[in-house]
Amino acid sequence: PIPTRSIVEVLDINGESRLEVQEAGNVGINTGKPQATLDINGYTRLKKYSSEPDTCSADRDGAIALNSNYKLCVCNGSSWVETNDGTSSCTW
């Protein structure tokens, strides 16, 4: 096994990598050599939620979501909190 070996690769018409999944599990979007579990060469877009997107519990620990006030919230294993301080409850 070669951890950086590409097992799935999607190229554009010019042969540039648009999506790559490596043997070790790294996924690259718009990059042919992902250096992390998810490596994005570009920006991402999150849906805004006006209510909790899911119940926060130990199995959702670390999940992130964007509230309707454009604040990032994270599930700390028991409740949704704002990422700026990790303690303020998220208001959706």
PDB file of N, CA, C and O in Angstrom:
ATOM      1  N   PRO A   1       0.821  -1.200   0.000  1.00  0.00           N
ATOM      2  CA  PRO A   1       0.000   0.000   0.000  1.00  0.00           C
ATOM      3  C   PRO A   1       0.864   1.264   0.000  1.00  0.00           C
ATOM      4  O   PRO A   1       1.887   1.334   0.682  1.00  0.00           O
ATOM      5  N   ILE A   2       0.437   2.250  -0.771  1.00  0.00           N
ATOM      6  CA  ILE A   2       1.113   3.545  -0.821  1.00  0.00           C
ATOM      7  C   ILE A   2       0.087   4.579  -0.364  1.00  0.00           C
ATOM      8  O   ILE A   2      -0.874   4.842  -1.087  1.00  0.00           O
ATOM      9  N   PRO A   3       0.271   5.190   0.851  1.00  0.00           N
ATOM     10  CA  PRO A   3      -0.751   6.088   1.401  1.00  0.00           C
ATOM     11  C   PRO A   3      -1.155   7.231   0.471  1.00  0.00           C
ATOM     12  O   PRO A   3      -2.306   7.668   0.502  1.00  0.00           O
ATOM     13  N   THR A   4      -0.231   7.720  -0.351  1.00  0.00           N
ATOM     14  CA  THR A   4      -0.555   8.858  -1.215  1.00  0.00           C
ATOM     15  C   THR A   4      -1.027   8.432  -2.599  1.00  0.00           C
ATOM     16  O   THR A   4      -1.263   9.273  -3.467  1.00  0.00           O
ATOM     17  N   ARG A   5      -1.164   7.126  -2.803  1.00  0.00           N
ATOM     18  CA  ARG A   5      -1.633   6.647  -4.100  1.00  0.00           C
ATOM     19  C   ARG A   5      -3.094   7.010  -4.293  1.00  0.00           C
ATOM     20  O   ARG A   5      -3.919   6.822  -3.399  1.00  0.00           O
ATOM     21  N   SER A   6      -3.400   7.532  -5.469  1.00  0.00           N
ATOM     22  CA  SER A   6      -4.768   7.906  -5.798  1.00  0.00           C
ATOM     23  C   SER A   6      -5.560   6.658  -6.148  1.00  0.00           C
ATOM     24  O   SER A   6      -5.154   5.884  -7.015  1.00  0.00           O
ATOM     25  N   ILE A   7      -6.708   6.455  -5.467  1.00  0.00           N
ATOM     26  CA  ILE A   7      -7.555   5.314  -5.810  1.00  0.00           C
ATOM     27  C   ILE A   7      -8.793   5.768  -6.582  1.00  0.00           C
ATOM     28  O   ILE A   7      -9.425   4.977  -7.281  1.00  0.00           O
ATOM     29  N   VAL A   8      -9.134   7.061  -6.446  1.00  0.00           N
ATOM     30  CA  VAL A   8     -10.204   7.670  -7.244  1.00  0.00           C
ATOM     31  C   VAL A   8      -9.724   9.058  -7.627  1.00  0.00           C
ATOM     32  O   VAL A   8      -9.270   9.825  -6.778  1.00  0.00           O
ATOM     33  N   GLU A   9      -9.825   9.377  -8.902  1.00  0.00           N
ATOM     34  CA  GLU A   9      -9.438  10.712  -9.334  1.00  0.00           C
ATOM     35  C   GLU A   9     -10.366  11.164 -10.447  1.00  0.00           C
ATOM     36  O   GLU A   9     -10.636  10.428 -11.396  1.00  0.00           O
ATOM     37  N   VAL A  10     -10.846  12.386 -10.310  1.00  0.00           N
ATOM     38  CA  VAL A  10     -11.703  12.989 -11.327  1.00  0.00           C
ATOM     39  C   VAL A  10     -10.939  14.179 -11.904  1.00  0.00           C
ATOM     40  O   VAL A  10     -10.522  15.074 -11.170  1.00  0.00           O
ATOM     41  N   LEU A  11     -10.763  14.181 -13.218  1.00  0.00           N
ATOM     42  CA  LEU A  11     -10.018  15.240 -13.893  1.00  0.00           C
ATOM     43  C   LEU A  11     -10.961  16.101 -14.719  1.00  0.00           C
ATOM     44  O   LEU A  11     -12.010  15.642 -15.170  1.00  0.00           O
ATOM     45  N   ASP A  12     -10.564  17.375 -14.913  1.00  0.00           N
ATOM     46  CA  ASP A  12     -11.341  18.210 -15.820  1.00  0.00           C
ATOM     47  C   ASP A  12     -10.855  17.960 -17.249  1.00  0.00           C
ATOM     48  O   ASP A  12      -9.973  17.131 -17.472  1.00  0.00           O
ATOM     49  N   ILE A  13     -11.418  18.659 -18.189  1.00  0.00           N
ATOM     50  CA  ILE A  13     -11.100  18.434 -19.603  1.00  0.00           C
ATOM     51  C   ILE A  13      -9.622  18.705 -19.924  1.00  0.00           C
ATOM     52  O   ILE A  13      -9.090  18.184 -20.904  1.00  0.00           O
ATOM     53  N   ASN A  14      -8.961  19.529 -19.084  1.00  0.00           N
ATOM     54  CA  ASN A  14      -7.546  19.842 -19.279  1.00  0.00           C
ATOM     55  C   ASN A  14      -6.615  18.908 -18.518  1.00  0.00           C
ATOM     56  O   ASN A  14      -5.396  19.082 -18.551  1.00  0.00           O
ATOM     57  N   GLY A  15      -7.178  17.920 -17.835  1.00  0.00           N
ATOM     58  CA  GLY A  15      -6.367  16.961 -17.097  1.00  0.00           C
ATOM     59  C   GLY A  15      -6.026  17.395 -15.684  1.00  0.00           C
ATOM     60  O   GLY A  15      -5.221  16.743 -15.018  1.00  0.00           O
ATOM     61  N   GLU A  16      -6.630  18.503 -15.202  1.00  0.00           N
ATOM     62  CA  GLU A  16      -6.386  18.980 -13.837  1.00  0.00           C
ATOM     63  C   GLU A  16      -7.279  18.211 -12.866  1.00  0.00           C
ATOM     64  O   GLU A  16      -8.450  17.955 -13.144  1.00  0.00           O
ATOM     65  N   SER A  17      -6.702  17.848 -11.722  1.00  0.00           N
ATOM     66  CA  SER A  17      -7.444  17.101 -10.717  1.00  0.00           C
ATOM     67  C   SER A  17      -8.519  17.975 -10.081  1.00  0.00           C
ATOM     68  O   SER A  17      -8.230  19.079  -9.619  1.00  0.00           O
ATOM     69  N   ARG A  18      -9.736  17.493 -10.057  1.00  0.00           N
ATOM     70  CA  ARG A  18     -10.848  18.186  -9.402  1.00  0.00           C
ATOM     71  C   ARG A  18     -11.281  17.460  -8.137  1.00  0.00           C
ATOM     72  O   ARG A  18     -11.822  18.080  -7.222  1.00  0.00           O
ATOM     73  N   LEU A  19     -11.049  16.158  -8.076  1.00  0.00           N
ATOM     74  CA  LEU A  19     -11.383  15.358  -6.899  1.00  0.00           C
ATOM     75  C   LEU A  19     -10.424  14.179  -6.845  1.00  0.00           C
ATOM     76  O   LEU A  19     -10.219  13.487  -7.842  1.00  0.00           O
ATOM     77  N   GLU A  20      -9.839  13.957  -5.674  1.00  0.00           N
ATOM     78  CA  GLU A  20      -8.946  12.810  -5.506  1.00  0.00           C
ATOM     79  C   GLU A  20      -9.190  12.172  -4.148  1.00  0.00           C
ATOM     80  O   GLU A  20      -9.318  12.861  -3.136  1.00  0.00           O
ATOM     81  N   VAL A  21      -9.252  10.847  -4.141  1.00  0.00           N
ATOM     82  CA  VAL A  21      -9.332  10.081  -2.905  1.00  0.00           C
ATOM     83  C   VAL A  21      -8.090   9.202  -2.870  1.00  0.00           C
ATOM     84  O   VAL A  21      -7.859   8.399  -3.774  1.00  0.00           O
ATOM     85  N   GLN A  22      -7.290   9.363  -1.811  1.00  0.00           N
ATOM     86  CA  GLN A  22      -6.052   8.595  -1.697  1.00  0.00           C
ATOM     87  C   GLN A  22      -6.265   7.342  -0.858  1.00  0.00           C
ATOM     88  O   GLN A  22      -7.219   7.238  -0.087  1.00  0.00           O
ATOM     89  N   GLU A  23      -5.360   6.408  -1.028  1.00  0.00           N
ATOM     90  CA  GLU A  23      -5.448   5.136  -0.317  1.00  0.00           C
ATOM     91  C   GLU A  23      -5.515   5.308   1.199  1.00  0.00           C
ATOM     92  O   GLU A  23      -6.189   4.536   1.881  1.00  0.00           O
ATOM     93  N   ALA A  24      -4.820   6.314   1.728  1.00  0.00           N
ATOM     94  CA  ALA A  24      -4.803   6.549   3.179  1.00  0.00           C
ATOM     95  C   ALA A  24      -6.082   7.225   3.672  1.00  0.00           C
ATOM     96  O   ALA A  24      -6.280   7.371   4.878  1.00  0.00           O
ATOM     97  N   GLY A  25      -6.952   7.639   2.742  1.00  0.00           N
ATOM     98  CA  GLY A  25      -8.213   8.250   3.129  1.00  0.00           C
ATOM     99  C   GLY A  25      -8.275   9.748   2.932  1.00  0.00           C
ATOM    100  O   GLY A  25      -9.344  10.336   3.093  1.00  0.00           O
ATOM    101  N   ASN A  26      -7.163  10.392   2.588  1.00  0.00           N
ATOM    102  CA  ASN A  26      -7.209  11.827   2.322  1.00  0.00           C
ATOM    103  C   ASN A  26      -8.030  12.092   1.068  1.00  0.00           C
ATOM    104  O   ASN A  26      -7.954  11.352   0.088  1.00  0.00           O
ATOM    105  N   VAL A  27      -8.818  13.169   1.121  1.00  0.00           N
ATOM    106  CA  VAL A  27      -9.660  13.560  -0.006  1.00  0.00           C
ATOM    107  C   VAL A  27      -9.288  14.984  -0.395  1.00  0.00           C
ATOM    108  O   VAL A  27      -9.243  15.874   0.454  1.00  0.00           O
ATOM    109  N   GLY A  28      -9.026  15.191  -1.664  1.00  0.00           N
ATOM    110  CA  GLY A  28      -8.714  16.521  -2.158  1.00  0.00           C
ATOM    111  C   GLY A  28      -9.790  17.002  -3.109  1.00  0.00           C
ATOM    112  O   GLY A  28     -10.211  16.273  -4.008  1.00  0.00           O
ATOM    113  N   ILE A  29     -10.235  18.235  -2.906  1.00  0.00           N
ATOM    114  CA  ILE A  29     -11.176  18.865  -3.817  1.00  0.00           C
ATOM    115  C   ILE A  29     -10.434  20.008  -4.490  1.00  0.00           C
ATOM    116  O   ILE A  29      -9.960  20.932  -3.829  1.00  0.00           O
ATOM    117  N   ASN A  30     -10.339  19.936  -5.794  1.00  0.00           N
ATOM    118  CA  ASN A  30      -9.625  20.925  -6.592  1.00  0.00           C
ATOM    119  C   ASN A  30      -8.131  20.936  -6.283  1.00  0.00           C
ATOM    120  O   ASN A  30      -7.452  21.938  -6.505  1.00  0.00           O
ATOM    121  N   THR A  31      -7.627  19.820  -5.773  1.00  0.00           N
ATOM    122  CA  THR A  31      -6.196  19.650  -5.539  1.00  0.00           C
ATOM    123  C   THR A  31      -5.843  18.182  -5.772  1.00  0.00           C
ATOM    124  O   THR A  31      -6.565  17.281  -5.346  1.00  0.00           O
ATOM    125  N   GLY A  32      -4.738  17.964  -6.444  1.00  0.00           N
ATOM    126  CA  GLY A  32      -4.333  16.603  -6.761  1.00  0.00           C
ATOM    127  C   GLY A  32      -3.451  15.949  -5.719  1.00  0.00           C
ATOM    128  O   GLY A  32      -3.134  14.765  -5.834  1.00  0.00           O
ATOM    129  N   LYS A  33      -3.050  16.697  -4.702  1.00  0.00           N
ATOM    130  CA  LYS A  33      -2.191  16.145  -3.670  1.00  0.00           C
ATOM    131  C   LYS A  33      -2.689  16.558  -2.290  1.00  0.00           C
ATOM    132  O   LYS A  33      -2.065  17.392  -1.633  1.00  0.00           O
ATOM    133  N   PRO A  34      -3.811  15.984  -1.840  1.00  0.00           N
ATOM    134  CA  PRO A  34      -4.359  16.373  -0.535  1.00  0.00           C
ATOM    135  C   PRO A  34      -3.384  16.074   0.601  1.00  0.00           C
ATOM    136  O   PRO A  34      -2.781  15.002   0.658  1.00  0.00           O
ATOM    137  N   GLN A  35      -3.247  17.034   1.491  1.00  0.00           N
ATOM    138  CA  GLN A  35      -2.331  16.919   2.625  1.00  0.00           C
ATOM    139  C   GLN A  35      -3.062  16.725   3.955  1.00  0.00           C
ATOM    140  O   GLN A  35      -2.437  16.718   5.016  1.00  0.00           O
ATOM    141  N   ALA A  36      -4.384  16.567   3.894  1.00  0.00           N
ATOM    142  CA  ALA A  36      -5.194  16.391   5.100  1.00  0.00           C
ATOM    143  C   ALA A  36      -6.360  15.467   4.773  1.00  0.00           C
ATOM    144  O   ALA A  36      -6.579  15.127   3.611  1.00  0.00           O
ATOM    145  N   THR A  37      -7.102  15.064   5.789  1.00  0.00           N
ATOM    146  CA  THR A  37      -8.255  14.204   5.572  1.00  0.00           C
ATOM    147  C   THR A  37      -9.196  14.823   4.551  1.00  0.00           C
ATOM    148  O   THR A  37      -9.721  14.128   3.681  1.00  0.00           O
ATOM    149  N   LEU A  38      -9.409  16.136   4.658  1.00  0.00           N
ATOM    150  CA  LEU A  38     -10.159  16.877   3.642  1.00  0.00           C
ATOM    151  C   LEU A  38      -9.361  18.128   3.319  1.00  0.00           C
ATOM    152  O   LEU A  38      -9.171  18.988   4.179  1.00  0.00           O
ATOM    153  N   ASP A  39      -8.900  18.229   2.098  1.00  0.00           N
ATOM    154  CA  ASP A  39      -8.055  19.340   1.648  1.00  0.00           C
ATOM    155  C   ASP A  39      -8.774  20.028   0.492  1.00  0.00           C
ATOM    156  O   ASP A  39      -8.917  19.454  -0.587  1.00  0.00           O
ATOM    157  N   ILE A  40      -9.223  21.256   0.720  1.00  0.00           N
ATOM    158  CA  ILE A  40     -10.002  21.975  -0.278  1.00  0.00           C
ATOM    159  C   ILE A  40      -9.209  23.165  -0.786  1.00  0.00           C
ATOM    160  O   ILE A  40      -8.814  24.036  -0.012  1.00  0.00           O
ATOM    161  N   ASN A  41      -8.980  23.196  -2.080  1.00  0.00           N
ATOM    162  CA  ASN A  41      -8.329  24.340  -2.709  1.00  0.00           C
ATOM    163  C   ASN A  41      -9.445  25.232  -3.253  1.00  0.00           C
ATOM    164  O   ASN A  41      -9.801  25.162  -4.430  1.00  0.00           O
ATOM    165  N   GLY A  42      -9.974  26.053  -2.390  1.00  0.00           N
ATOM    166  CA  GLY A  42     -11.102  26.905  -2.727  1.00  0.00           C
ATOM    167  C   GLY A  42     -11.858  27.237  -1.458  1.00  0.00           C
ATOM    168  O   GLY A  42     -11.306  27.132  -0.363  1.00  0.00           O
ATOM    169  N   TYR A  43     -13.081  27.625  -1.583  1.00  0.00           N
ATOM    170  CA  TYR A  43     -13.883  27.949  -0.406  1.00  0.00           C
ATOM    171  C   TYR A  43     -15.018  26.944  -0.274  1.00  0.00           C
ATOM    172  O   TYR A  43     -15.335  26.211  -1.211  1.00  0.00           O
ATOM    173  N   THR A  44     -15.617  26.928   0.904  1.00  0.00           N
ATOM    174  CA  THR A  44     -16.745  26.029   1.148  1.00  0.00           C
ATOM    175  C   THR A  44     -17.987  26.865   1.441  1.00  0.00           C
ATOM    176  O   THR A  44     -17.895  28.054   1.745  1.00  0.00           O
ATOM    177  N   ARG A  45     -19.113  26.241   1.346  1.00  0.00           N
ATOM    178  CA  ARG A  45     -20.371  26.909   1.630  1.00  0.00           C
ATOM    179  C   ARG A  45     -21.150  26.038   2.602  1.00  0.00           C
ATOM    180  O   ARG A  45     -21.305  24.834   2.396  1.00  0.00           O
ATOM    181  N   LEU A  46     -21.640  26.671   3.672  1.00  0.00           N
ATOM    182  CA  LEU A  46     -22.465  25.972   4.647  1.00  0.00           C
ATOM    183  C   LEU A  46     -23.892  26.491   4.576  1.00  0.00           C
ATOM    184  O   LEU A  46     -24.122  27.687   4.395  1.00  0.00           O
ATOM    185  N   LYS A  47     -24.828  25.601   4.717  1.00  0.00           N
ATOM    186  CA  LYS A  47     -26.237  25.977   4.782  1.00  0.00           C
ATOM    187  C   LYS A  47     -26.473  26.693   6.114  1.00  0.00           C
ATOM    188  O   LYS A  47     -25.911  26.301   7.137  1.00  0.00           O
ATOM    189  N   LYS A  48     -27.294  27.730   6.105  1.00  0.00           N
ATOM    190  CA  LYS A  48     -27.684  28.402   7.348  1.00  0.00           C
ATOM    191  C   LYS A  48     -28.868  27.654   7.944  1.00  0.00           C
ATOM    192  O   LYS A  48     -29.798  27.273   7.233  1.00  0.00           O
ATOM    193  N   TYR A  49     -28.822  27.448   9.257  1.00  0.00           N
ATOM    194  CA  TYR A  49     -29.905  26.753   9.962  1.00  0.00           C
ATOM    195  C   TYR A  49     -30.621  27.720  10.894  1.00  0.00           C
ATOM    196  O   TYR A  49     -29.985  28.485  11.619  1.00  0.00           O
ATOM    197  N   SER A  50     -31.939  27.681  10.868  1.00  0.00           N
ATOM    198  CA  SER A  50     -32.738  28.491  11.789  1.00  0.00           C
ATOM    199  C   SER A  50     -33.190  27.677  12.998  1.00  0.00           C
ATOM    200  O   SER A  50     -33.848  28.202  13.896  1.00  0.00           O
ATOM    201  N   SER A  51     -32.839  26.406  13.015  1.00  0.00           N
ATOM    202  CA  SER A  51     -33.052  25.547  14.183  1.00  0.00           C
ATOM    203  C   SER A  51     -31.930  24.500  14.173  1.00  0.00           C
ATOM    204  O   SER A  51     -31.257  24.310  13.160  1.00  0.00           O
ATOM    205  N   GLU A  52     -31.742  23.840  15.290  1.00  0.00           N
ATOM    206  CA  GLU A  52     -30.670  22.839  15.384  1.00  0.00           C
ATOM    207  C   GLU A  52     -30.763  21.859  14.219  1.00  0.00           C
ATOM    208  O   GLU A  52     -31.828  21.293  13.973  1.00  0.00           O
ATOM    209  N   PRO A  53     -29.658  21.650  13.497  1.00  0.00           N
ATOM    210  CA  PRO A  53     -29.698  20.729  12.370  1.00  0.00           C
ATOM    211  C   PRO A  53     -29.777  19.265  12.798  1.00  0.00           C
ATOM    212  O   PRO A  53     -30.187  18.402  12.022  1.00  0.00           O
ATOM    213  N   ASP A  54     -29.383  19.003  14.027  1.00  0.00           N
ATOM    214  CA  ASP A  54     -29.387  17.641  14.553  1.00  0.00           C
ATOM    215  C   ASP A  54     -29.296  17.747  16.070  1.00  0.00           C
ATOM    216  O   ASP A  54     -28.854  18.769  16.595  1.00  0.00           O
ATOM    217  N   THR A  55     -29.704  16.719  16.765  1.00  0.00           N
ATOM    218  CA  THR A  55     -29.572  16.697  18.215  1.00  0.00           C
ATOM    219  C   THR A  55     -28.099  16.522  18.557  1.00  0.00           C
ATOM    220  O   THR A  55     -27.440  15.608  18.061  1.00  0.00           O
ATOM    221  N   CYS A  56     -27.593  17.401  19.404  1.00  0.00           N
ATOM    222  CA  CYS A  56     -26.198  17.315  19.828  1.00  0.00           C
ATOM    223  C   CYS A  56     -26.071  16.218  20.882  1.00  0.00           C
ATOM    224  O   CYS A  56     -26.755  16.243  21.904  1.00  0.00           O
ATOM    225  N   SER A  57     -25.192  15.260  20.621  1.00  0.00           N
ATOM    226  CA  SER A  57     -24.951  14.159  21.549  1.00  0.00           C
ATOM    227  C   SER A  57     -23.507  13.701  21.381  1.00  0.00           C
ATOM    228  O   SER A  57     -22.798  14.187  20.500  1.00  0.00           O
ATOM    229  N   ALA A  58     -23.073  12.774  22.216  1.00  0.00           N
ATOM    230  CA  ALA A  58     -21.683  12.314  22.177  1.00  0.00           C
ATOM    231  C   ALA A  58     -21.285  11.802  20.793  1.00  0.00           C
ATOM    232  O   ALA A  58     -20.143  11.992  20.373  1.00  0.00           O
ATOM    233  N   ASP A  59     -22.207  11.158  20.082  1.00  0.00           N
ATOM    234  CA  ASP A  59     -21.848  10.650  18.760  1.00  0.00           C
ATOM    235  C   ASP A  59     -21.830  11.741  17.690  1.00  0.00           C
ATOM    236  O   ASP A  59     -21.427  11.479  16.557  1.00  0.00           O
ATOM    237  N   ARG A  60     -22.260  12.967  18.029  1.00  0.00           N
ATOM    238  CA  ARG A  60     -22.202  14.106  17.099  1.00  0.00           C
ATOM    239  C   ARG A  60     -21.113  15.096  17.514  1.00  0.00           C
ATOM    240  O   ARG A  60     -20.953  16.137  16.878  1.00  0.00           O
ATOM    241  N   ASP A  61     -20.361  14.781  18.579  1.00  0.00           N
ATOM    242  CA  ASP A  61     -19.303  15.655  19.101  1.00  0.00           C
ATOM    243  C   ASP A  61     -18.369  16.106  17.977  1.00  0.00           C
ATOM    244  O   ASP A  61     -17.820  15.284  17.244  1.00  0.00           O
ATOM    245  N   GLY A  62     -18.198  17.423  17.854  1.00  0.00           N
ATOM    246  CA  GLY A  62     -17.330  17.978  16.822  1.00  0.00           C
ATOM    247  C   GLY A  62     -18.049  18.412  15.559  1.00  0.00           C
ATOM    248  O   GLY A  62     -17.431  19.031  14.693  1.00  0.00           O
ATOM    249  N   ALA A  63     -19.333  18.109  15.423  1.00  0.00           N
ATOM    250  CA  ALA A  63     -20.093  18.537  14.246  1.00  0.00           C
ATOM    251  C   ALA A  63     -20.165  20.063  14.241  1.00  0.00           C
ATOM    252  O   ALA A  63     -20.252  20.685  15.300  1.00  0.00           O
ATOM    253  N   ILE A  64     -20.128  20.662  13.056  1.00  0.00           N
ATOM    254  CA  ILE A  64     -20.226  22.113  12.943  1.00  0.00           C
ATOM    255  C   ILE A  64     -21.423  22.487  12.085  1.00  0.00           C
ATOM    256  O   ILE A  64     -21.834  21.733  11.204  1.00  0.00           O
ATOM    257  N   ALA A  65     -21.976  23.669  12.358  1.00  0.00           N
ATOM    258  CA  ALA A  65     -23.121  24.175  11.589  1.00  0.00           C
ATOM    259  C   ALA A  65     -23.098  25.697  11.655  1.00  0.00           C
ATOM    260  O   ALA A  65     -22.532  26.288  12.575  1.00  0.00           O
ATOM    261  N   LEU A  66     -23.716  26.310  10.670  1.00  0.00           N
ATOM    262  CA  LEU A  66     -23.825  27.768  10.599  1.00  0.00           C
ATOM    263  C   LEU A  66     -25.240  28.168  11.002  1.00  0.00           C
ATOM    264  O   LEU A  66     -26.214  27.681  10.429  1.00  0.00           O
ATOM    265  N   ASN A  67     -25.354  29.069  12.006  1.00  0.00           N
ATOM    266  CA  ASN A  67     -26.695  29.486  12.404  1.00  0.00           C
ATOM    267  C   ASN A  67     -27.178  30.639  11.533  1.00  0.00           C
ATOM    268  O   ASN A  67     -26.426  31.158  10.708  1.00  0.00           O
ATOM    269  N   SER A  68     -28.426  31.034  11.717  1.00  0.00           N
ATOM    270  CA  SER A  68     -29.026  32.063  10.866  1.00  0.00           C
ATOM    271  C   SER A  68     -28.435  33.448  11.105  1.00  0.00           C
ATOM    272  O   SER A  68     -28.714  34.378  10.349  1.00  0.00           O
ATOM    273  N   ASN A  69     -27.615  33.595  12.159  1.00  0.00           N
ATOM    274  CA  ASN A  69     -26.923  34.854  12.446  1.00  0.00           C
ATOM    275  C   ASN A  69     -25.490  34.840  11.922  1.00  0.00           C
ATOM    276  O   ASN A  69     -24.676  35.683  12.298  1.00  0.00           O
ATOM    277  N   TYR A  70     -25.190  33.880  11.054  1.00  0.00           N
ATOM    278  CA  TYR A  70     -23.861  33.725  10.447  1.00  0.00           C
ATOM    279  C   TYR A  70     -22.764  33.459  11.474  1.00  0.00           C
ATOM    280  O   TYR A  70     -21.630  33.908  11.312  1.00  0.00           O
ATOM    281  N   LYS A  71     -23.109  32.727  12.528  1.00  0.00           N
ATOM    282  CA  LYS A  71     -22.117  32.307  13.515  1.00  0.00           C
ATOM    283  C   LYS A  71     -21.929  30.808  13.409  1.00  0.00           C
ATOM    284  O   LYS A  71     -22.888  30.060  13.218  1.00  0.00           O
ATOM    285  N   LEU A  72     -20.679  30.375  13.534  1.00  0.00           N
ATOM    286  CA  LEU A  72     -20.399  28.944  13.533  1.00  0.00           C
ATOM    287  C   LEU A  72     -20.699  28.364  14.903  1.00  0.00           C
ATOM    288  O   LEU A  72     -20.341  28.934  15.934  1.00  0.00           O
ATOM    289  N   CYS A  73     -21.358  27.228  14.891  1.00  0.00           N
ATOM    290  CA  CYS A  73     -21.690  26.521  16.119  1.00  0.00           C
ATOM    291  C   CYS A  73     -21.096  25.119  16.035  1.00  0.00           C
ATOM    292  O   CYS A  73     -20.986  24.539  14.954  1.00  0.00           O
ATOM    293  N   VAL A  74     -20.721  24.593  17.181  1.00  0.00           N
ATOM    294  CA  VAL A  74     -20.151  23.245  17.225  1.00  0.00           C
ATOM    295  C   VAL A  74     -20.861  22.449  18.323  1.00  0.00           C
ATOM    296  O   VAL A  74     -21.215  22.982  19.375  1.00  0.00           O
ATOM    297  N   CYS A  75     -21.053  21.180  18.052  1.00  0.00           N
ATOM    298  CA  CYS A  75     -21.618  20.279  19.062  1.00  0.00           C
ATOM    299  C   CYS A  75     -20.472  19.853  19.974  1.00  0.00           C
ATOM    300  O   CYS A  75     -19.487  19.279  19.511  1.00  0.00           O
ATOM    301  N   ASN A  76     -20.601  20.133  21.264  1.00  0.00           N
ATOM    302  CA  ASN A  76     -19.544  19.767  22.218  1.00  0.00           C
ATOM    303  C   ASN A  76     -19.800  18.413  22.883  1.00  0.00           C
ATOM    304  O   ASN A  76     -19.171  18.071  23.884  1.00  0.00           O
ATOM    305  N   GLY A  77     -20.714  17.667  22.321  1.00  0.00           N
ATOM    306  CA  GLY A  77     -21.045  16.354  22.877  1.00  0.00           C
ATOM    307  C   GLY A  77     -22.325  16.357  23.682  1.00  0.00           C
ATOM    308  O   GLY A  77     -22.917  15.309  23.940  1.00  0.00           O
ATOM    309  N   SER A  78     -22.754  17.574  24.084  1.00  0.00           N
ATOM    310  CA  SER A  78     -24.012  17.648  24.836  1.00  0.00           C
ATOM    311  C   SER A  78     -24.876  18.835  24.422  1.00  0.00           C
ATOM    312  O   SER A  78     -26.094  18.794  24.596  1.00  0.00           O
ATOM    313  N   SER A  79     -24.266  19.904  23.873  1.00  0.00           N
ATOM    314  CA  SER A  79     -25.056  21.049  23.426  1.00  0.00           C
ATOM    315  C   SER A  79     -24.312  21.798  22.319  1.00  0.00           C
ATOM    316  O   SER A  79     -23.097  21.670  22.172  1.00  0.00           O
ATOM    317  N   TRP A  80     -25.063  22.577  21.550  1.00  0.00           N
ATOM    318  CA  TRP A  80     -24.483  23.402  20.499  1.00  0.00           C
ATOM    319  C   TRP A  80     -23.975  24.690  21.133  1.00  0.00           C
ATOM    320  O   TRP A  80     -24.719  25.379  21.830  1.00  0.00           O
ATOM    321  N   VAL A  81     -22.697  25.015  20.889  1.00  0.00           N
ATOM    322  CA  VAL A  81     -22.091  26.232  21.429  1.00  0.00           C
ATOM    323  C   VAL A  81     -21.434  27.018  20.310  1.00  0.00           C
ATOM    324  O   VAL A  81     -21.065  26.458  19.278  1.00  0.00           O
ATOM    325  N   GLU A  82     -21.290  28.330  20.521  1.00  0.00           N
ATOM    326  CA  GLU A  82     -20.618  29.160  19.535  1.00  0.00           C
ATOM    327  C   GLU A  82     -19.122  28.858  19.541  1.00  0.00           C
ATOM    328  O   GLU A  82     -18.530  28.632  20.596  1.00  0.00           O
ATOM    329  N   THR A  83     -18.525  28.856  18.370  1.00  0.00           N
ATOM    330  CA  THR A  83     -17.112  28.512  18.273  1.00  0.00           C
ATOM    331  C   THR A  83     -16.203  29.625  18.769  1.00  0.00           C
ATOM    332  O   THR A  83     -15.043  29.360  19.086  1.00  0.00           O
ATOM    333  N   ASN A  84     -16.688  30.866  18.847  1.00  0.00           N
ATOM    334  CA  ASN A  84     -15.818  31.960  19.270  1.00  0.00           C
ATOM    335  C   ASN A  84     -15.399  31.853  20.730  1.00  0.00           C
ATOM    336  O   ASN A  84     -14.332  32.345  21.098  1.00  0.00           O
ATOM    337  N   ASP A  85     -16.220  31.217  21.576  1.00  0.00           N
ATOM    338  CA  ASP A  85     -15.818  31.046  22.974  1.00  0.00           C
ATOM    339  C   ASP A  85     -16.016  29.624  23.498  1.00  0.00           C
ATOM    340  O   ASP A  85     -15.481  29.273  24.550  1.00  0.00           O
ATOM    341  N   GLY A  86     -16.769  28.817  22.784  1.00  0.00           N
ATOM    342  CA  GLY A  86     -16.962  27.424  23.180  1.00  0.00           C
ATOM    343  C   GLY A  86     -17.901  27.212  24.344  1.00  0.00           C
ATOM    344  O   GLY A  86     -18.090  26.080  24.789  1.00  0.00           O
ATOM    345  N   THR A  87     -18.499  28.291  24.849  1.00  0.00           N
ATOM    346  CA  THR A  87     -19.402  28.127  26.001  1.00  0.00           C
ATOM    347  C   THR A  87     -20.777  28.739  25.750  1.00  0.00           C
ATOM    348  O   THR A  87     -21.769  28.242  26.282  1.00  0.00           O
ATOM    349  N   SER A  88     -20.862  29.804  24.954  1.00  0.00           N
ATOM    350  CA  SER A  88     -22.160  30.448  24.701  1.00  0.00           C
ATOM    351  C   SER A  88     -23.051  29.536  23.889  1.00  0.00           C
ATOM    352  O   SER A  88     -22.631  28.984  22.872  1.00  0.00           O
ATOM    353  N   SER A  89     -24.272  29.382  24.338  1.00  0.00           N
ATOM    354  CA  SER A  89     -25.227  28.565  23.605  1.00  0.00           C
ATOM    355  C   SER A  89     -25.530  29.194  22.245  1.00  0.00           C
ATOM    356  O   SER A  89     -25.604  30.417  22.126  1.00  0.00           O
ATOM    357  N   CYS A  90     -25.698  28.379  21.249  1.00  0.00           N
ATOM    358  CA  CYS A  90     -26.063  28.867  19.929  1.00  0.00           C
ATOM    359  C   CYS A  90     -27.541  29.198  19.900  1.00  0.00           C
ATOM    360  O   CYS A  90     -28.378  28.457  20.417  1.00  0.00           O
ATOM    361  N   THR A  91     -27.840  30.322  19.287  1.00  0.00           N
ATOM    362  CA  THR A  91     -29.231  30.652  19.007  1.00  0.00           C
ATOM    363  C   THR A  91     -29.389  30.512  17.504  1.00  0.00           C
ATOM    364  O   THR A  91     -28.625  31.095  16.734  1.00  0.00           O
ATOM    365  N   TRP A  92     -30.353  29.761  17.103  1.00  0.00           N
ATOM    366  CA  TRP A  92     -30.497  29.435  15.683  1.00  0.00           C
ATOM    367  C   TRP A  92     -31.371  30.456  15.002  1.00  0.00           C
ATOM    368  O   TRP A  92     -31.614  30.357  13.799  1.00  0.00           O
TER     369      TRP A  92
END
